Amino acid sequence: MKLVIANKCYSSWSLRPWLVMRHFGIPFEEVKVPFGPTFDDPAWKAEIARYTPAGKVPALVDGDIVVWESLAIIDYLADMHPDLPIWPRERAARAMARSLAAEMHAGFSALRSACPMNLSKKYAAMDLGPQVARDVARAAFAWREARERFGAGGPFLFGAFTAADAMYAPVVTRLETYSFPVDAATRAYMDAVLDLPAFRAWREDALAEPWIVAEDEVDAEPIANYRKSA
């Protein structure tokens, strides 16, 4: 299988299925197509169109089968590997995990818009408005509820790492990058995601990338710059 992704520093949607495949040991070939100078770059769109009719990343190519959209890719992987606990095994936990993943896929637009994923920088806390604050509060509440109900077996939302954690990993990075104040339980969950070996591998690659995408560089002075080429 081939997983087509964009820049690891910026591409939050690419991160999600990549984490699932890397964490669960699903063999794949990584095909990275770096963003152009803008997200509407015609050359980039033409290259991505070779792999997926959606013209976006990520895309999974499995022989003559093409799957696009992060959540659809993850579900395809779960169907292909029923032996792997990509989703929680217990029915109530699995229902909640899928609901949270779908909520992430469709929501949190204020946070995603105001705080693009950027693994190379850290910014001081800033007031980003009530809608962003509501998104952050909702994420923290959802994580706490999942942990309280189903997280006794480990540090992740449902104990062990699952697709739900992969879907929320870019939210974790945003809370870290933009220095959102969080409670102890949220901080503990964030630390678990950030310390996941698969995530550490992704971030190491991201910090070695030479490309800068101006649209995902916020207009503020960072308090830390982690990029290796800087």
C-alpha positions in Angstrom: 0.0 0.0 0.0 1.0 3.6 -0.6 0.1 6.5 1.7 0.2 9.8 -0.1 0.9 12.7 2.3 2.1 16.3 2.3 4.6 18.1 4.6 4.9 16.5 8.0 5.4 19.8 9.6 2.0 21.1 8.5 -0.3 18.4 7.2 -2.6 17.5 10.1 -4.8 15.3 8.0 -1.8 13.3 6.7 -0.7 12.7 10.2 -3.8 10.8 11.3 -3.7 7.6 9.1 0.1 7.7 9.1 0.1 7.3 12.9 -2.3 4.4 12.7 -0.2 2.6 10.1 3.0 3.2 11.9 1.8 2.4 15.4 0.1 -0.8 14.4 2.9 -2.0 12.1 0.9 -2.0 8.9 3.5 -2.0 6.0 3.2 0.9 3.6 5.2 3.0 1.2 5.2 6.7 2.1 4.7 9.1 -0.9 5.3 12.7 0.2 4.2 15.5 -2.1 5.3 18.7 -0.5 2.8 21.6 -0.6 3.6 24.4 -3.1 4.1 28.0 -2.1 0.3 28.2 -1.5 -2.4 25.5 -1.0 -3.9 26.4 -4.3 -0.6 25.8 -6.2 -1.6 24.3 -9.6 1.5 22.1 -9.8 0.8 20.5 -6.4 -2.8 19.9 -7.3 -1.8 18.3 -10.6 0.6 16.0 -8.8 -1.9 15.0 -6.1 -4.6 14.4 -8.8 -2.4 11.5 -10.0 -3.4 9.6 -6.8 -6.8 10.8 -5.8 -9.9 12.3 -7.4 -10.4 14.5 -4.3 -7.2 16.4 -5.1 -6.2 16.5 -1.4 -4.0 14.5 1.0 -4.0 12.0 2.4 -4.8 9.2 0.0 -4.3 5.5 0.4 -3.5 3.5 -2.8 -3.9 -0.3 -2.4 -3.5 -1.8 -5.8 -6.5 -0.6 -7.9 -8.3 0.7 -4.8 -7.9 4.4 -3.8 -9.2 5.6 -0.5 -9.2 9.3 0.5 -10.1 11.3 3.6 -8.4 10.4 6.9 -11.3 8.7 8.6 -12.2 6.6 5.5 -8.6 5.5 5.3 -8.6 4.5 8.9 -11.8 2.5 8.5 -10.4 0.8 5.5 -7.3 -0.2 7.4 -9.5 -1.5 10.3 -11.5 -3.6 7.7 -8.3 -4.9 6.2 -6.8 -5.8 9.6 -9.6 -7.0 11.9 -6.9 -8.6 14.1 -5.6 -5.2 15.1 -7.4 -3.1 17.7 -7.5 0.0 15.6 -10.9 0.7 17.1 -11.7 -0.3 20.7 -13.0 -3.9 21.0 -15.7 -3.3 23.5 -19.0 -2.1 21.8 -19.7 1.0 24.0 -16.1 2.1 23.8 -16.0 1.6 20.1 -19.2 3.6 19.6 -17.8 6.5 21.6 -14.5 6.3 19.8 -16.1 6.5 16.4 -18.4 9.3 17.5 -15.5 11.3 18.7 -13.5 10.7 15.5 -16.4 11.8 13.4 -16.9 14.9 15.5 -13.2 15.8 15.0 -13.5 15.2 11.3 -16.5 17.5 10.9 -15.9 20.1 13.7 -13.4 22.2 15.6 -13.2 24.6 12.7 -12.4 27.7 14.7 -9.4 26.0 16.3 -8.2 24.5 13.0 -8.5 27.9 11.3 -6.9 30.1 13.9 -4.2 27.6 14.8 -2.7 25.7 11.8 -0.6 22.7 12.7 3.0 23.7 12.8 5.4 21.3 14.5 8.4 23.5 14.2 7.3 26.4 16.4 5.9 27.2 19.8 4.1 30.5 20.5 3.2 32.2 23.7 -0.4 32.0 24.8 -2.7 34.4 23.1 -6.4 35.4 23.1 -7.8 33.8 20.0 -11.4 34.5 20.7 -14.4 32.7 22.2 -15.0 30.3 19.4 -11.5 28.9 19.7 -11.9 28.7 23.5 -15.1 26.7 23.0 -13.3 24.3 20.7 -10.5 23.8 23.2 -12.9 23.3 26.1 -15.0 20.8 24.1 -11.8 18.8 23.2 -10.7 18.7 26.8 -14.1 17.7 28.0 -14.4 14.9 25.4 -11.0 13.6 26.3 -11.7 13.6 30.0 -15.0 11.8 29.5 -13.5 9.1 27.4 -10.6 8.6 29.8 -13.0 8.4 32.8 -15.2 5.9 31.2 -12.8 3.7 29.2 -9.2 4.8 29.8 -8.3 2.7 32.8 -6.0 0.4 30.8 -3.5 3.0 29.7 -2.8 6.7 29.1 -4.9 7.1 25.9 -8.6 7.9 25.4 -9.6 4.3 25.5 -6.6 3.0 27.5 -4.5 1.7 24.6 -3.8 3.9 21.5 -6.6 3.7 18.9 -7.8 5.6 15.9 -9.6 8.1 18.1 -6.2 9.2 19.4 -4.8 9.5 15.9 -7.7 11.7 14.9 -7.1 14.0 17.9 -3.3 14.0 17.7 -3.2 17.3 15.6 -5.4 18.9 18.2 -2.9 17.9 20.8 -0.1 19.5 18.8 -2.1 22.7 18.5 -2.6 23.0 22.2 1.1 22.5 22.6 2.2 24.8 19.8 0.0 27.7 20.9 0.5 27.3 24.6 -3.1 26.8 25.6 -3.5 26.5 29.4 -4.8 23.1 30.2 -5.7 21.1 33.4 -3.6 18.3 34.7 -5.7 15.5 33.1 -5.5 17.1 29.7 -1.8 17.7 30.0 -1.2 14.0 30.9 -3.2 12.9 27.8 -1.2 15.4 25.6 2.1 14.1 27.0 1.0 10.5 26.1 0.3 11.4 22.5 3.4 13.5 22.1 5.6 10.7 23.5 4.1 8.0 21.3 7.0 6.5 19.3 5.1 6.8 16.0 4.4 10.5 16.7 8.0 11.1 17.7 9.1 9.6 14.4 6.8 11.8 12.4 7.9 14.9 14.3 11.6 14.1 13.8 11.0 13.9 10.0 8.9 17.1 10.2 11.7 19.1 11.8 14.2 18.0 9.1 12.0 19.3 6.3 13.4 22.3 4.4 10.0 23.7 3.2 8.2 26.7 4.6 4.5 27.1 3.9 3.7 30.8 4.6 0.0 30.2 5.0 0.6 28.0 8.0 3.1 30.4 9.7 1.1 32.7 12.0 1.9 36.4 12.3 3.5 36.2 15.7 7.0 35.8 17.0 7.6 32.3 18.2 9.1 31.6 21.6 10.8 28.5 20.2 11.8 27.3 16.8 12.6 23.6 16.6 13.3 23.3 12.9 16.7 21.5 12.4 17.5 23.5 9.3 16.8 26.9 11.0 
